[in-house]
Amino acid sequence: MVELSSNFLFAAFILYLVGILFFGGAIKDKRHADKKNTPNKWAKIGLVVTIVGFLSQLTFFILRWIASGHAPVSNLFEFTTFFGMSLVGAFIVIYFMYKTPLLGLFTLPVAALIIAYGSMFPREVTPLIPALQSYWLHIHVTTTAIGQAILAISFAAGLIYLVRSVDQTKKTKSTLWLEVVLFGLISTLGFVFVSSFFAATDYSANFNYINKDGQPATEEYTIPALVGPHQFELTDKDRFEPLFETPAIISAKKLNTVIWSLAAGIVLYVLLRAILRKRVAAALQPWTKNINMDLVDEIGYRSVLIGFPVFTLGGLIFAMIWAQIAWTRFWGWDPKEVWALITWLFYAAFLHLRLSKGWHGEKSAWLAVIGFIIIMFNLVAVNLVIAGLHSYAGS
């Protein structure tokens, strides 16, 4: 059943890519260029394809739940693919509210990248560790992911606003930071390419090392090790020797993955710039020329207004209840807990600045982009690099 469910996930991913093409066609349809991106036949087809993809991924989620006997959100593959599905679901709801095809053109690529990223991690169904054997797993983790997904819609809206509003005819801090954001997305694609390539070559290197508890342990790398674990010994002598080792508190294997992703992202970005002969944001700008800026600004704000209380429930309140049950304390300054709090404080500040200080338009768009970066840092860097009580989420 697990293998069957994976087919539904793959089908969903392909359908999301097809949906992107149709939403792109909706924007490029010259007959509708004067209608401020109102839906046309291409947008309607794109929406239908996206809904079918969402239903296919929902089927994957249900089948995997049946096969594993618990909600499939207990490791990085399961959580990340669920986060991607939640983002698509949030987009569908927002689309019915605002009928903006351009939102699909920017949201679906982000969702597809997130799902592809998650699919690079181990997919095996494994028994839950004792701390996860609770119905609070279903409540806390799924609510958190849904809240983050709704907040991520504000990122897509903010990105659209910035691509449209930032002057690409001259070099400024805004053009630089907008390119940095797009480079981050490209680096995610680089991670997918690197992981897929070495998986196809069946690369493997085994290490003995000392873990953060001071105990001997073993680790298998599926990507050449630029970074080795603490006090490592490479047991496969014909494999690449790491350039340096990390402290025990750092997950060397996952830091290695991040480094490879950034390196591949740089290569892809340079190639893309060479092909486009302009900044990536400048190449995207023509797609946004007919967008209603006030509408995009409102979409970003409404997404935070809805997503913030959902995230508060899942990421803080339900998390503290589960922490009390699993570890007999509400709060322990675990890295994941700290970054959940930072995320919450940031979006609280977002709403305060929006409502009290009048931060609309470009300022609000930048805040939405920064908020998503914080969410992704929590998902990627904190999960992959820093060892903590939530390290099982990156297994």
Secondary structure, DSSP 4 states (H G I P E B T S, - for coil): -HHHHHHHHHHHHHHHHHHHHHHHHHHH-GGGTTTTT---HHHHHHHHHHHHHHHHHHHHHHHHHHHHSS-S-SSHHHHHHHHHHHHHHHHHHHHHHH--HHHHHHHHHHHHHHHHHHTTS-----PPPGGG-STHIIIIIHHHHHHHHHHHHHHHHHHHHHHHHS-TTS--HHHHHHHHHHHHHHHHHHHHHHHHHHHHTT--EEEEEE-TTS-EEEEEESS--SEEPTT-EES-TTSPPPSEE--TTB-HHHHHHHHHHHHHHHHHHHHHHHHHSS-HHHHHGGGGTT--HHHHHHHHHHHHHHHHHHHIIIIIIHHHHHHHHHHS-S----HHHHHHHHHHHHHHHHHHHHHHS---HHHHHHHHHHHHHHHHHIIIIIHHTB-STTGGGG-
